[in-house]
Structure formats: structure tokens, C-alpha cells
Amino acid sequence: MKEDKKTYSEAIARLDAILEDIDQSKVPIDVLAERVVEAAGLLKRCKSVLTETEAKVKDVLQDLDKEFGDAEDGDDKDDEED
């Protein structure tokens, strides 16, 4: 599976496996460069997913704030009058 098609969880799991293999000297020098390139692609994929997710969450929170933020101010005024 290509790096840009992996889910965030799949990319992180593969990245962890690569790093563990490198850390434990399980990666032959002949394929080390390939693993580093793969890891870089996985990092880019993870960053992209995180950036997209952050933007979506901000949009949702802004929409909620627009919809409910003003209502809270009105509710507080009603409570103060009682």
C-alpha cells in the first residue's frame, strides 16, 4: 500500500516498525535508504492527515460557536432577571 493511501493509524504503525527495525539494527545497509525514504513519506502522510483534521475540527467548532455562542449570552441575561 502506498504511503498516501494509508490511514493515519496504518502509517504510524508502519513508521513505528521501521524505526524499531532501524533502532535494533535489523535493517541491512543495502535497504536502509529505502526505509528512510519510506519513513519520510509516512511522516508527510501523517502530517497531512493531522493538518486536514485540525482544519475540520476548527470549522466545526466555529460553526458551533456561531450557532450556540450567541444563545449562551442570551440565556445568561434571562437568568439574571429571574
Steps between C-alpha positions, in 0.01 A plus 500: 500500500636841408569753775234743374230231517567384855283611788667697775504193725652281228765760422594540867518123549727459197714794608537346847603168343760668277645698789513195724678297231753779443550547874565128547734488198266260317511701178781399267704791372390409147138592577555770762456784250173346377367483856599859570322614183194294597504649850519852357194428283313363800584811702368721220179295489452529876562874493247538218235304690562701817481830311174399329352381828598819680333710229179294518486523880555877490219537245260294711588693816452833322161384369397389847619827649295695244193290564519466878739773610244779466227290661706460817527877537123533471439222753725668756304824477171317555645325806614831650150648477341210693 
